[in-house]
């Protein structure tokens, strides 16, 4: 878990605010859902 925390701290400044919110609050399921929707919308 410490590794994930370090990665969250290292997110770039232009990271999507909603994704950052989910990751900072350790809402990993919501972050994963957000990413899946994003990938699907980019693919379509």
PDB file of N, CA, C and O in Angstrom:
ATOM      1  N   UNK A   1       0.828  -1.189   0.000  1.00  0.00           N
ATOM      2  CA  UNK A   1       0.000   0.000   0.000  1.00  0.00           C
ATOM      3  C   UNK A   1       0.872   1.253   0.000  1.00  0.00           C
ATOM      4  O   UNK A   1       0.484   2.271  -0.573  1.00  0.00           O
ATOM      5  N   UNK A   2       2.013   1.196   0.617  1.00  0.00           N
ATOM      6  CA  UNK A   2       2.905   2.361   0.647  1.00  0.00           C
ATOM      7  C   UNK A   2       3.354   2.727  -0.763  1.00  0.00           C
ATOM      8  O   UNK A   2       3.538   3.902  -1.079  1.00  0.00           O
ATOM      9  N   UNK A   3       3.527   1.717  -1.606  1.00  0.00           N
ATOM     10  CA  UNK A   3       3.932   1.982  -2.989  1.00  0.00           C
ATOM     11  C   UNK A   3       2.842   2.773  -3.720  1.00  0.00           C
ATOM     12  O   UNK A   3       3.144   3.716  -4.451  1.00  0.00           O
ATOM     13  N   UNK A   4       1.593   2.395  -3.524  1.00  0.00           N
ATOM     14  CA  UNK A   4       0.489   3.132  -4.149  1.00  0.00           C
ATOM     15  C   UNK A   4       0.436   4.562  -3.644  1.00  0.00           C
ATOM     16  O   UNK A   4       0.222   5.490  -4.424  1.00  0.00           O
ATOM     17  N   UNK A   5       0.629   4.746  -2.354  1.00  0.00           N
ATOM     18  CA  UNK A   5       0.619   6.090  -1.773  1.00  0.00           C
ATOM     19  C   UNK A   5       1.714   6.949  -2.405  1.00  0.00           C
ATOM     20  O   UNK A   5       1.490   8.125  -2.692  1.00  0.00           O
ATOM     21  N   UNK A   6       2.877   6.377  -2.620  1.00  0.00           N
ATOM     22  CA  UNK A   6       3.982   7.114  -3.237  1.00  0.00           C
ATOM     23  C   UNK A   6       3.642   7.500  -4.677  1.00  0.00           C
ATOM     24  O   UNK A   6       3.992   8.589  -5.132  1.00  0.00           O
ATOM     25  N   UNK A   7       2.967   6.614  -5.380  1.00  0.00           N
ATOM     26  CA  UNK A   7       2.576   6.915  -6.759  1.00  0.00           C
ATOM     27  C   UNK A   7       1.522   8.025  -6.801  1.00  0.00           C
ATOM     28  O   UNK A   7       1.561   8.883  -7.683  1.00  0.00           O
ATOM     29  N   UNK A   8       0.598   8.011  -5.867  1.00  0.00           N
ATOM     30  CA  UNK A   8      -0.433   9.051  -5.818  1.00  0.00           C
ATOM     31  C   UNK A   8       0.204  10.410  -5.562  1.00  0.00           C
ATOM     32  O   UNK A   8      -0.179  11.402  -6.182  1.00  0.00           O
ATOM     33  N   UNK A   9       1.158  10.459  -4.668  1.00  0.00           N
ATOM     34  CA  UNK A   9       1.855  11.714  -4.369  1.00  0.00           C
ATOM     35  C   UNK A   9       2.589  12.222  -5.610  1.00  0.00           C
ATOM     36  O   UNK A   9       2.732  13.430  -5.798  1.00  0.00           O
ATOM     37  N   UNK A  10       3.047  11.309  -6.446  1.00  0.00           N
ATOM     38  CA  UNK A  10       3.831  11.672  -7.624  1.00  0.00           C
ATOM     39  C   UNK A  10       2.977  11.966  -8.859  1.00  0.00           C
ATOM     40  O   UNK A  10       3.521  12.174  -9.943  1.00  0.00           O
ATOM     41  N   UNK A  11       1.652  11.986  -8.713  1.00  0.00           N
ATOM     42  CA  UNK A  11       0.801  12.284  -9.872  1.00  0.00           C
ATOM     43  C   UNK A  11       1.151  13.653 -10.439  1.00  0.00           C
ATOM     44  O   UNK A  11       1.460  14.576  -9.686  1.00  0.00           O
ATOM     45  N   UNK A  12       1.105  13.790 -11.756  1.00  0.00           N
ATOM     46  CA  UNK A  12       1.413  15.090 -12.361  1.00  0.00           C
ATOM     47  C   UNK A  12       0.343  16.129 -12.000  1.00  0.00           C
ATOM     48  O   UNK A  12      -0.791  15.780 -11.671  1.00  0.00           O
ATOM     49  N   UNK A  13       0.712  17.370 -12.066  1.00  0.00           N
ATOM     50  CA  UNK A  13      -0.194  18.462 -11.705  1.00  0.00           C
ATOM     51  C   UNK A  13      -1.426  18.499 -12.597  1.00  0.00           C
ATOM     52  O   UNK A  13      -2.487  18.955 -12.170  1.00  0.00           O
ATOM     53  N   UNK A  14      -1.297  18.025 -13.830  1.00  0.00           N
ATOM     54  CA  UNK A  14      -2.431  18.070 -14.749  1.00  0.00           C
ATOM     55  C   UNK A  14      -3.295  16.804 -14.710  1.00  0.00           C
ATOM     56  O   UNK A  14      -4.111  16.577 -15.603  1.00  0.00           O
ATOM     57  N   UNK A  15      -3.113  15.993 -13.685  1.00  0.00           N
ATOM     58  CA  UNK A  15      -3.934  14.799 -13.506  1.00  0.00           C
ATOM     59  C   UNK A  15      -5.388  15.223 -13.328  1.00  0.00           C
ATOM     60  O   UNK A  15      -5.673  16.242 -12.699  1.00  0.00           O
ATOM     61  N   UNK A  16      -6.298  14.440 -13.882  1.00  0.00           N
ATOM     62  CA  UNK A  16      -7.721  14.741 -13.753  1.00  0.00           C
ATOM     63  C   UNK A  16      -8.087  14.870 -12.269  1.00  0.00           C
ATOM     64  O   UNK A  16      -7.749  13.995 -11.471  1.00  0.00           O
ATOM     65  N   UNK A  17      -8.768  15.944 -11.901  1.00  0.00           N
ATOM     66  CA  UNK A  17      -9.095  16.172 -10.483  1.00  0.00           C
ATOM     67  C   UNK A  17      -9.952  15.071  -9.856  1.00  0.00           C
ATOM     68  O   UNK A  17      -9.770  14.732  -8.687  1.00  0.00           O
ATOM     69  N   UNK A  18     -10.877  14.518 -10.624  1.00  0.00           N
ATOM     70  CA  UNK A  18     -11.721  13.466 -10.070  1.00  0.00           C
ATOM     71  C   UNK A  18     -10.912  12.193  -9.829  1.00  0.00           C
ATOM     72  O   UNK A  18     -11.079  11.537  -8.801  1.00  0.00           O
ATOM     73  N   UNK A  19     -10.049  11.847 -10.757  1.00  0.00           N
ATOM     74  CA  UNK A  19      -9.194  10.678 -10.566  1.00  0.00           C
ATOM     75  C   UNK A  19      -8.281  10.887  -9.370  1.00  0.00           C
ATOM     76  O   UNK A  19      -8.112   9.980  -8.554  1.00  0.00           O
ATOM     77  N   UNK A  20      -7.696  12.060  -9.256  1.00  0.00           N
ATOM     78  CA  UNK A  20      -6.837  12.374  -8.114  1.00  0.00           C
ATOM     79  C   UNK A  20      -7.616  12.217  -6.802  1.00  0.00           C
ATOM     80  O   UNK A  20      -7.108  11.650  -5.835  1.00  0.00           O
ATOM     81  N   UNK A  21      -8.828  12.714  -6.780  1.00  0.00           N
ATOM     82  CA  UNK A  21      -9.687  12.619  -5.595  1.00  0.00           C
ATOM     83  C   UNK A  21      -9.869  11.160  -5.180  1.00  0.00           C
ATOM     84  O   UNK A  21      -9.695  10.809  -4.013  1.00  0.00           O
ATOM     85  N   UNK A  22     -10.222  10.316  -6.150  1.00  0.00           N
ATOM     86  CA  UNK A  22     -10.431   8.902  -5.848  1.00  0.00           C
ATOM     87  C   UNK A  22      -9.159   8.257  -5.302  1.00  0.00           C
ATOM     88  O   UNK A  22      -9.207   7.511  -4.323  1.00  0.00           O
ATOM     89  N   UNK A  23      -8.037   8.542  -5.927  1.00  0.00           N
ATOM     90  CA  UNK A  23      -6.780   7.917  -5.520  1.00  0.00           C
ATOM     91  C   UNK A  23      -6.308   8.422  -4.159  1.00  0.00           C
ATOM     92  O   UNK A  23      -5.828   7.638  -3.340  1.00  0.00           O
ATOM     93  N   UNK A  24      -6.438   9.714  -3.915  1.00  0.00           N
ATOM     94  CA  UNK A  24      -6.009  10.253  -2.628  1.00  0.00           C
ATOM     95  C   UNK A  24      -6.842   9.700  -1.475  1.00  0.00           C
ATOM     96  O   UNK A  24      -6.346   9.557  -0.358  1.00  0.00           O
ATOM     97  N   UNK A  25      -8.085   9.394  -1.745  1.00  0.00           N
ATOM     98  CA  UNK A  25      -8.973   8.860  -0.706  1.00  0.00           C
ATOM     99  C   UNK A  25      -9.025   7.333  -0.713  1.00  0.00           C
ATOM    100  O   UNK A  25      -9.845   6.723  -0.027  1.00  0.00           O
ATOM    101  N   UNK A  26      -8.149   6.739  -1.488  1.00  0.00           N
ATOM    102  CA  UNK A  26      -8.015   5.291  -1.611  1.00  0.00           C
ATOM    103  C   UNK A  26      -9.314   4.620  -2.041  1.00  0.00           C
ATOM    104  O   UNK A  26      -9.635   3.517  -1.599  1.00  0.00           O
ATOM    105  N   UNK A  27     -10.047   5.298  -2.902  1.00  0.00           N
ATOM    106  CA  UNK A  27     -11.255   4.740  -3.497  1.00  0.00           C
ATOM    107  C   UNK A  27     -10.853   4.082  -4.815  1.00  0.00           C
ATOM    108  O   UNK A  27     -11.182   4.561  -5.900  1.00  0.00           O
ATOM    109  N   UNK A  28     -10.133   2.972  -4.686  1.00  0.00           N
ATOM    110  CA  UNK A  28      -9.529   2.356  -5.856  1.00  0.00           C
ATOM    111  C   UNK A  28     -10.564   1.773  -6.814  1.00  0.00           C
ATOM    112  O   UNK A  28     -10.344   1.787  -8.025  1.00  0.00           O
ATOM    113  N   UNK A  29     -11.674   1.265  -6.311  1.00  0.00           N
ATOM    114  CA  UNK A  29     -12.715   0.739  -7.191  1.00  0.00           C
ATOM    115  C   UNK A  29     -13.300   1.866  -8.040  1.00  0.00           C
ATOM    116  O   UNK A  29     -13.546   1.678  -9.231  1.00  0.00           O
ATOM    117  N   UNK A  30     -13.523   3.021  -7.442  1.00  0.00           N
ATOM    118  CA  UNK A  30     -14.051   4.168  -8.188  1.00  0.00           C
ATOM    119  C   UNK A  30     -13.012   4.665  -9.191  1.00  0.00           C
ATOM    120  O   UNK A  30     -13.360   5.047 -10.308  1.00  0.00           O
ATOM    121  N   UNK A  31     -11.744   4.661  -8.799  1.00  0.00           N
ATOM    122  CA  UNK A  31     -10.681   5.074  -9.718  1.00  0.00           C
ATOM    123  C   UNK A  31     -10.610   4.123 -10.905  1.00  0.00           C
ATOM    124  O   UNK A  31     -10.443   4.559 -12.044  1.00  0.00           O
ATOM    125  N   UNK A  32     -10.735   2.844 -10.646  1.00  0.00           N
ATOM    126  CA  UNK A  32     -10.706   1.858 -11.724  1.00  0.00           C
ATOM    127  C   UNK A  32     -11.901   2.036 -12.653  1.00  0.00           C
ATOM    128  O   UNK A  32     -11.751   1.969 -13.873  1.00  0.00           O
ATOM    129  N   UNK A  33     -13.084   2.262 -12.087  1.00  0.00           N
ATOM    130  CA  UNK A  33     -14.262   2.518 -12.915  1.00  0.00           C
ATOM    131  C   UNK A  33     -14.045   3.748 -13.783  1.00  0.00           C
ATOM    132  O   UNK A  33     -14.372   3.736 -14.970  1.00  0.00           O
ATOM    133  N   UNK A  34     -13.494   4.812 -13.200  1.00  0.00           N
ATOM    134  CA  UNK A  34     -13.233   6.045 -13.940  1.00  0.00           C
ATOM    135  C   UNK A  34     -12.288   5.769 -15.106  1.00  0.00           C
ATOM    136  O   UNK A  34     -12.511   6.242 -16.221  1.00  0.00           O
ATOM    137  N   UNK A  35     -11.235   5.003 -14.842  1.00  0.00           N
ATOM    138  CA  UNK A  35     -10.262   4.682 -15.883  1.00  0.00           C
ATOM    139  C   UNK A  35     -10.893   3.841 -16.990  1.00  0.00           C
ATOM    140  O   UNK A  35     -10.628   4.074 -18.169  1.00  0.00           O
ATOM    141  N   UNK A  36     -11.721   2.870 -16.623  1.00  0.00           N
ATOM    142  CA  UNK A  36     -12.346   2.011 -17.623  1.00  0.00           C
ATOM    143  C   UNK A  36     -13.267   2.814 -18.540  1.00  0.00           C
ATOM    144  O   UNK A  36     -13.274   2.601 -19.753  1.00  0.00           O
ATOM    145  N   UNK A  37     -14.041   3.730 -17.972  1.00  0.00           N
ATOM    146  CA  UNK A  37     -14.919   4.575 -18.777  1.00  0.00           C
ATOM    147  C   UNK A  37     -14.081   5.433 -19.705  1.00  0.00           C
ATOM    148  O   UNK A  37     -14.424   5.607 -20.874  1.00  0.00           O
ATOM    149  N   UNK A  38     -12.992   5.966 -19.193  1.00  0.00           N
ATOM    150  CA  UNK A  38     -12.115   6.823 -19.995  1.00  0.00           C
ATOM    151  C   UNK A  38     -11.516   6.059 -21.173  1.00  0.00           C
ATOM    152  O   UNK A  38     -11.483   6.566 -22.295  1.00  0.00           O
ATOM    153  N   UNK A  39     -11.046   4.848 -20.919  1.00  0.00           N
ATOM    154  CA  UNK A  39     -10.443   4.032 -21.977  1.00  0.00           C
ATOM    155  C   UNK A  39     -11.510   3.673 -23.018  1.00  0.00           C
ATOM    156  O   UNK A  39     -11.245   3.719 -24.220  1.00  0.00           O
ATOM    157  N   UNK A  40     -12.705   3.318 -22.561  1.00  0.00           N
ATOM    158  CA  UNK A  40     -13.769   2.965 -23.493  1.00  0.00           C
ATOM    159  C   UNK A  40     -14.166   4.163 -24.354  1.00  0.00           C
ATOM    160  O   UNK A  40     -14.415   4.007 -25.549  1.00  0.00           O
ATOM    161  N   UNK A  41     -14.228   5.350 -23.762  1.00  0.00           N
ATOM    162  CA  UNK A  41     -14.616   6.532 -24.535  1.00  0.00           C
ATOM    163  C   UNK A  41     -13.511   6.936 -25.510  1.00  0.00           C
ATOM    164  O   UNK A  41     -13.798   7.442 -26.595  1.00  0.00           O
ATOM    165  N   UNK A  42     -12.254   6.717 -25.133  1.00  0.00           N
ATOM    166  CA  UNK A  42     -11.139   7.020 -26.036  1.00  0.00           C
ATOM    167  C   UNK A  42     -11.085   6.032 -27.206  1.00  0.00           C
ATOM    168  O   UNK A  42     -10.675   6.394 -28.309  1.00  0.00           O
ATOM    169  N   UNK A  43     -11.499   4.786 -26.960  1.00  0.00           N
ATOM    170  CA  UNK A  43     -11.458   3.748 -27.992  1.00  0.00           C
ATOM    171  C   UNK A  43     -12.618   3.908 -28.978  1.00  0.00           C
ATOM    172  O   UNK A  43     -12.513   3.506 -30.137  1.00  0.00           O
ATOM    173  N   UNK A  44     -13.713   4.491 -28.515  1.00  0.00           N
ATOM    174  CA  UNK A  44     -14.906   4.567 -29.358  1.00  0.00           C
ATOM    175  C   UNK A  44     -14.935   5.782 -30.154  1.00  0.00           C
ATOM    176  O   UNK A  44     -15.875   5.997 -30.918  1.00  0.00           O
TER     177      UNK A  44
END
